Amino acid sequence: MCGLAGAILGKKRRRRDELRVVGGIVTELLIMNETRGTDAAGVAVIRKDGSHKLLKRPGPASALAEDKLFHRVLELDNKVTVVLGHTRRKTRGSERNSLNNHPLRTGRVVGTHNGHLANADHLARTLRLPRFAEVDSEVLFRLVDRAGDKEEFLRLLRRCRGRIAAAFVCLNDPTTAFLLKGNMPLHAAHVPKLRAAFYASEPWMLDEALSGLSRRELPLDPLTLSTFDTEALLDFTQEDVAFRTPEATLWQAATPE
């Protein structure tokens, strides 16, 4: 079990105080997700030109958030499109090797994953995917990187066997963000005043971090891939996904959460 937390920033010229609020909310969500994993934590900040900052290290999110470097990474400006955060409870791959920690950069993809792929090694061998880490999560984002488009990724995803919730961005299209809610929890809410969508692994985290702000829950349905365009944040699209559980049962979109 791991924790996902982050923000997708819609088109808006934000004042410095608003940018600080966004960064503060992401920090709160990241620390709350510490309940889902304390072995490692990390954040990635994606910009409109595809450049990014990535910071991750062993230890709990609360310790990471006290580091001056963390605050420099989260000094947001109006060119930032997406912030990805992750807390890790290790299953495979030592947290002392930060290549195993999230966010992961695989080719043109930066992503975070909660769950596991039981057939990651098989997929990597049969599809000849490059690997730099021990974690199975890398294979999921290698599939995104391998795919020529979203439809091809959804076809490749059907070959996976495991438990999946993920957030990722392709650096060649940094104004588009993807939230994949498979058979693991993921929740999101839109804050109109900030023109930003925030996501977290558990709904109570959003309730606490967004307390006092007017917000609207975003319907992330189980077994869907939601695609967000930062130019029109609320016009996100959803497509059904299918893959297999570790027990090799095919999960279709009608499967309850």
C-alpha positions in Angstrom: 0.0 0.0 0.0 1.3 3.4 -1.0 -0.2 6.9 -1.0 -0.9 9.3 -4.0 -1.3 13.0 -3.6 -1.0 16.0 -6.0 -2.5 18.8 -7.9 -3.5 19.6 -11.5 -3.4 23.3 -12.2 -5.9 24.8 -14.6 -5.3 27.8 -16.7 -5.1 30.8 -14.4 -2.7 33.6 -13.5 -2.3 33.0 -9.8 -1.0 35.5 -7.2 1.9 34.4 -5.1 -0.3 33.8 -2.1 -2.5 31.5 -4.2 0.5 29.6 -5.4 1.7 29.2 -1.8 -1.8 27.9 -0.9 -1.6 25.3 -3.6 1.9 24.2 -2.5 0.6 24.0 1.1 -2.3 21.8 0.2 -0.1 19.4 -1.7 2.3 19.3 1.3 -0.6 18.6 3.7 -1.9 15.8 1.4 1.5 14.3 1.1 2.0 14.2 4.9 -1.5 12.7 5.4 -0.6 10.0 3.0 2.2 9.0 5.3 -0.5 6.8 6.9 -0.2 4.7 3.8 3.6 4.4 3.7 6.7 5.8 5.5 9.5 4.0 3.8 10.0 6.8 1.2 8.4 9.9 -0.1 8.8 12.2 -3.2 7.4 14.9 -5.3 7.6 16.0 -9.0 6.7 19.4 -10.3 5.9 19.6 -14.1 6.1 22.8 -16.1 4.4 23.9 -19.4 7.6 23.4 -21.4 8.0 19.8 -20.2 10.8 20.6 -17.8 10.4 19.2 -14.3 11.9 19.0 -10.8 11.9 15.7 -8.9 12.8 15.1 -5.3 12.5 11.8 -3.5 14.3 10.0 -0.7 13.9 7.3 2.0 11.9 8.2 5.1 8.5 9.6 5.8 6.8 12.5 4.1 6.9 14.6 7.2 10.7 14.5 7.3 10.9 15.3 3.6 8.6 18.3 4.1 11.0 19.7 6.6 13.9 19.8 4.1 14.7 23.2 2.6 15.2 21.6 -0.8 11.5 20.4 -0.6 10.3 23.9 -0.2 12.5 25.1 -3.1 11.0 22.4 -5.3 7.5 23.5 -4.3 8.1 27.1 -5.0 5.4 27.1 -7.7 4.9 29.7 -10.4 2.4 30.2 -13.2 4.2 27.8 -15.6 3.6 24.8 -13.4 0.9 22.4 -14.7 1.0 19.3 -12.4 2.5 18.3 -9.0 2.8 14.6 -8.3 3.4 13.3 -4.8 3.9 9.8 -3.4 4.5 8.0 -0.1 5.9 4.5 -0.3 5.4 1.3 1.7 8.0 -0.9 0.1 7.1 -4.3 -1.3 9.9 -4.9 -3.7 13.2 -2.9 -4.1 15.0 -1.3 -1.2 14.0 2.3 -0.4 17.7 3.0 0.1 18.1 3.0 -3.6 16.0 6.0 -4.6 15.7 4.7 -8.2 13.0 2.5 -6.6 11.2 5.4 -5.0 8.4 7.5 -6.6 7.8 9.6 -8.6 9.4 7.5 -11.3 10.8 8.9 -14.6 10.7 6.4 -17.4 11.6 7.9 -20.7 9.1 10.7 -21.4 6.8 9.7 -18.5 6.8 10.8 -14.9 4.4 8.9 -12.7 3.4 7.6 -9.3 1.7 4.2 -8.6 -0.2 2.6 -5.7 -0.5 -1.2 -6.0 1.6 -3.8 -7.7 2.0 -5.6 -11.0 2.3 -9.4 -10.3 3.5 -10.0 -13.9 5.9 -7.1 -14.2 9.0 -9.3 -14.9 7.1 -11.3 -17.6 5.9 -8.1 -19.3 9.4 -6.6 -19.2 10.9 -9.7 -20.8 8.3 -10.3 -23.5 8.0 -6.6 -24.5 11.7 -6.0 -24.1 11.2 -3.0 -21.8 14.3 -1.3 -20.4 14.5 -1.2 -16.6 16.7 0.8 -14.2 14.9 -0.1 -10.9 13.7 -3.2 -9.1 10.2 -2.0 -8.5 7.3 -3.4 -10.5 5.8 0.0 -10.8 8.4 1.0 -13.4 6.9 -1.5 -15.8 3.5 0.3 -15.7 5.1 3.6 -16.8 7.3 1.8 -19.3 4.1 0.7 -21.0 2.9 4.3 -21.1 6.2 5.3 -22.6 6.1 2.5 -25.1 2.5 3.3 -26.3 2.2 5.6 -29.2 -1.1 7.0 -27.9 -3.7 6.5 -25.2 -5.6 3.8 -27.0 -2.4 1.7 -27.4 -1.7 2.1 -23.7 -5.2 0.9 -22.8 -4.5 -2.2 -25.0 -1.2 -2.8 -23.2 -2.8 -2.3 -19.8 -5.1 -5.3 -20.5 -2.0 -7.5 -20.3 -1.2 -6.4 -16.7 -2.1 -8.4 -13.7 -2.2 -6.6 -10.4 -3.7 -3.7 -8.4 -3.4 -0.2 -9.8 -4.0 3.4 -9.1 -1.7 5.9 -10.7 -1.1 9.5 -11.7 1.2 10.3 -14.5 2.3 12.9 -17.1 4.0 12.6 -20.4 6.6 15.3 -20.7 6.0 15.8 -24.4 2.5 16.8 -23.5 2.9 18.5 -20.1 -0.5 20.2 -20.1 -2.3 16.8 -19.9 -2.5 14.8 -16.7 -3.8 11.2 -16.3 -5.4 9.7 -13.2 -5.8 6.0 -13.5 -8.2 4.6 -10.9 -8.2 0.8 -11.3 -8.9 -1.4 -8.3 -7.2 0.8 -5.8 -8.5 4.0 -4.2 -8.1 7.4 -5.7 -10.2 10.5 -5.1 -10.2 14.1 -6.5 -11.8 17.5 -5.9 -11.9 20.8 -7.8 -11.4 24.1 -6.0 -12.9 26.8 -8.2 -11.1 29.7 -6.5 -7.7 28.2 -7.2 -8.8 26.6 -10.5 -7.0 23.5 -9.4 -7.9 19.8 -9.0 -6.4 18.0 -6.0 -6.2 14.3 -5.6 -5.4 11.8 -2.8 -5.7 8.2 -2.0 -8.4 8.7 0.6 -11.3 11.1 0.7 -10.8 12.2 4.3 -7.5 13.7 3.2 -9.1 16.0 0.8 -11.8 16.9 3.4 -9.1 18.0 5.8 -6.7 19.7 3.4 -9.4 21.6 1.6 -11.3 22.5 4.7 -12.7 26.1 4.4 -12.5 26.1 0.6 -15.4 25.7 -1.7 -14.9 22.5 -3.7 -16.6 20.0 -5.9 -15.9 16.3 -5.8 -14.7 14.9 -9.1 -16.2 11.6 -10.1 -13.3 9.3 -10.5 -15.0 6.0 -11.3 -13.4 2.7 -10.6 -11.6 1.1 -13.5 -11.3 4.3 -15.5 -8.6 6.5 -16.9 -9.4 10.2 -16.5 -7.6 12.6 -18.8 -7.3 16.2 -17.7 -6.4 19.2 -19.9 -5.1 22.1 -17.9 -6.5 24.5 -20.4 -10.1 23.3 -19.6 -9.8 21.4 -16.3 -13.4 20.4 -15.7 -13.8 19.0 -19.2 -11.9 15.9 -18.3 -12.7 12.7 -20.1 -13.0 9.1 -18.8 -12.4 5.8 -20.6 -13.0 2.4 -19.2 -10.0 0.2 -18.5 -9.6 -3.5 -18.0 -6.7 -5.6 -16.6 -6.4 -8.8 -14.5 -6.2 -9.1 -10.7 -3.3 -11.0 -9.2 -5.7 -14.0 -9.1 -5.8 -13.6 -13.0 -9.5 -12.6 -13.0 -10.3 -10.0 -15.7 -11.6 -6.8 -14.2 -14.0 -4.9 -16.4 -15.4 -1.4 -15.9 -18.6 -2.8 -14.3 -16.7 -4.3 -11.4 -17.6 -2.6 -8.1 -14.9 -0.7 -6.1 
